[in-house]
Amino acid sequence: MTLYIKNMVCSRCKMVVKSELDKLGLQTISVELGEVELQDDITDSQKEILLKNLQPLGFDLIDDKKTKTIEKIKNLIIDLVHHKNSELKVNLSDYLAENLNQDYNSLSNLFSEIENTTIEKYFISQKIEKVKELLIYDEHSLSEIADILNYSNVAHLSNQFKKITGFTPTSFKQSKDKNRIQIENL
């Protein structure tokens, strides 16, 4: 049985959800971003308890098809930007269509309808948050960050960063107030 879980956006999220499933004695086959494959079916009472335990941790169970698709899109983008830098060179529309086995235009229309933003804007928001993270860590030059996140050049990264945050990357790095947005709140 497959469960779809909203706001699973990182490896720590996977560990927390796995721990909650273990507490209920539910055997997992796999725990991925936003999706858990259970060995057996889950009873309604187990589902209620799981939901009750997950919600205070910021997670939620998803039942409807549209919301599942949106979560899959978000999780693919989050995984791509935050964990698979080498694959950022792929065409995003092809990447999503291929991974979800659906037409990109349908995915794009659904995403815009439900989220009130475009897939592209969501993708850019994720990339900007990753830029902030890399700037704060101060391990890479701006040129290296641009390369890591597949920007055509530093000017493109800087212009997009300023448009989204209101700061240049340099002024963000120098500011005392380095506000980052939690991934699940983008």
C-alpha positions as CSV (number, residue, x, y, z in Angstrom):
1,M,0.0,0.0,0.0
2,T,1.2,3.5,-0.8
3,L,0.7,6.5,1.4
4,Y,1.3,10.0,0.2
5,I,2.6,12.5,2.8
6,K,2.7,16.2,2.4
7,N,5.7,18.3,3.4
8,M,8.3,15.5,3.3
9,V,11.1,17.5,1.8
10,C,14.4,16.2,3.2
11,S,16.2,13.1,4.5
12,R,15.4,14.1,8.1
13,C,11.7,14.2,7.1
14,K,12.0,10.6,5.8
15,M,13.6,9.5,9.1
16,V,10.9,11.1,11.2
17,V,8.1,9.6,9.2
18,K,9.8,6.2,9.2
19,S,10.1,6.4,13.0
20,E,6.3,7.2,13.3
21,L,5.5,4.2,11.1
22,D,7.8,2.0,13.1
23,K,6.1,3.1,16.4
24,L,2.8,1.9,14.9
25,G,4.4,-1.4,13.9
26,L,3.9,-0.7,10.2
27,Q,6.5,-2.4,8.0
28,T,7.8,-0.2,5.2
29,I,9.2,-1.3,1.9
30,S,10.4,2.2,1.0
31,V,10.3,5.8,2.4
32,E,10.9,8.4,-0.3
33,L,10.1,12.2,-0.4
34,G,6.3,12.4,-0.1
35,E,5.7,8.7,-0.6
36,V,5.8,5.7,1.6
37,E,5.3,2.1,0.4
38,L,4.0,-0.2,3.2
39,Q,4.3,-3.9,3.2
40,D,0.6,-4.4,4.2
41,D,-2.6,-2.3,4.0
42,I,-3.2,0.1,6.8
43,T,-6.4,0.1,8.9
44,D,-8.5,3.2,9.3
45,S,-7.6,3.3,13.0
46,Q,-3.9,3.1,12.2
47,K,-4.3,5.8,9.6
48,E,-6.1,8.1,12.1
49,I,-3.3,7.5,14.7
50,L,-0.6,8.1,12.1
51,L,-2.3,11.3,11.0
52,K,-2.6,12.4,14.6
53,N,1.1,11.8,15.2
54,L,2.3,13.3,11.9
55,Q,0.3,16.6,11.9
56,P,2.1,18.1,15.0
57,L,5.4,17.4,13.1
58,G,4.2,19.4,10.1
59,F,3.2,16.5,7.9
60,D,-0.2,15.5,6.5
61,L,-1.6,12.5,4.7
62,I,-2.9,13.2,1.1
63,D,-5.8,11.4,-0.4
64,D,-6.9,13.2,-3.5
65,K,-5.2,12.7,-6.8
66,K,-4.6,16.4,-7.6
67,T,-2.9,17.1,-4.3
68,K,-0.8,13.9,-4.7
69,T,0.4,15.2,-8.2
70,I,1.2,18.6,-6.8
71,E,3.3,17.1,-4.0
72,K,5.1,14.8,-6.5
73,I,6.0,17.9,-8.6
74,K,7.2,19.8,-5.5
75,N,9.2,16.8,-4.3
76,L,10.9,16.2,-7.7
77,I,11.9,19.9,-7.9
78,I,13.1,19.9,-4.3
79,D,15.1,16.8,-4.8
80,L,16.5,18.1,-8.1
81,V,17.6,21.5,-6.7
82,H,18.8,20.4,-3.2
83,H,20.2,16.9,-3.8
84,K,20.9,16.4,-7.5
85,N,22.9,19.4,-8.7
86,S,24.5,17.5,-11.5
87,E,21.1,16.9,-13.0
88,L,20.0,20.6,-13.0
89,K,21.2,20.8,-16.6
90,V,18.1,18.9,-17.7
91,N,15.0,20.6,-19.2
92,L,12.6,20.9,-16.3
93,S,9.5,20.3,-18.3
94,D,11.0,17.1,-19.8
95,Y,12.2,16.0,-16.4
96,L,8.8,16.4,-14.7
97,A,6.9,14.9,-17.6
98,E,9.2,11.9,-17.7
99,N,9.2,11.3,-14.0
100,L,5.5,11.6,-13.6
101,N,4.5,10.0,-16.9
102,Q,2.2,12.9,-17.7
103,D,2.1,15.7,-20.2
104,Y,3.9,18.8,-18.9
105,N,1.1,21.2,-20.0
106,S,-1.4,19.3,-17.9
107,L,1.0,19.3,-14.9
108,S,1.7,23.0,-15.4
109,N,-2.0,23.9,-15.6
110,L,-2.8,21.8,-12.5
111,F,0.1,23.3,-10.5
112,S,-0.9,26.9,-11.4
113,E,-4.6,26.2,-10.6
114,I,-3.8,24.7,-7.1
115,E,-0.7,26.7,-6.1
116,N,-1.5,30.1,-7.6
117,T,2.0,30.2,-9.1
118,T,3.8,28.5,-11.9
119,I,6.1,25.5,-11.8
120,E,8.9,27.7,-13.1
121,K,8.4,30.3,-10.3
122,Y,8.4,27.5,-7.7
123,F,11.6,26.1,-9.3
124,I,13.3,29.5,-9.2
125,S,12.2,30.0,-5.5
126,Q,13.8,26.7,-4.7
127,K,17.0,27.6,-6.5
128,I,17.2,31.0,-4.7
129,E,16.8,29.3,-1.3
130,K,19.7,27.0,-2.3
131,V,21.7,30.0,-3.3
132,K,21.0,31.6,0.1
133,E,22.1,28.4,1.8
134,L,25.4,28.2,-0.2
135,L,26.1,31.9,0.4
136,I,25.6,31.4,4.2
137,Y,28.0,28.4,4.2
138,D,30.6,30.6,2.4
139,E,32.3,27.5,0.9
140,H,31.8,28.6,-2.8
141,S,32.4,31.7,-4.8
142,L,29.4,33.3,-6.5
143,S,30.7,32.0,-9.8
144,E,30.9,28.4,-8.4
145,I,27.3,28.7,-7.1
146,A,26.1,29.9,-10.5
147,D,27.8,26.8,-12.0
148,I,26.4,24.4,-9.4
149,L,22.9,25.6,-9.9
150,N,23.2,25.8,-13.7
151,Y,22.9,29.5,-14.2
152,S,24.2,30.7,-17.5
153,N,26.4,33.2,-15.7
154,V,26.8,35.2,-12.4
155,A,24.9,38.1,-13.7
156,H,21.9,35.9,-14.4
157,L,22.0,34.5,-10.9
158,S,22.5,38.0,-9.4
159,N,19.6,39.5,-11.3
160,Q,17.2,36.6,-10.4
161,F,18.4,36.7,-6.8
162,K,17.8,40.5,-6.5
163,K,14.4,40.2,-8.2
164,I,13.2,37.5,-5.7
165,T,14.9,38.8,-2.5
166,G,15.4,42.5,-3.0
167,F,19.1,42.0,-2.2
168,T,22.2,41.4,-4.3
169,P,23.9,38.1,-3.3
170,T,26.8,40.1,-1.9
171,S,24.6,42.4,0.2
172,F,22.6,39.3,1.4
173,K,25.8,37.6,2.4
174,Q,27.0,40.7,4.3
175,S,23.7,41.4,6.1
176,K,23.1,40.3,9.6
177,D,19.5,39.3,8.8
178,K,19.9,36.2,6.6
179,N,16.2,35.2,6.3
180,R,15.7,31.9,4.7
181,I,12.3,30.4,3.9
182,Q,11.6,26.8,4.9
183,I,11.4,24.6,1.8
184,E,7.9,23.4,2.6
185,N,6.7,27.0,2.9
186,L,7.7,28.0,-0.7
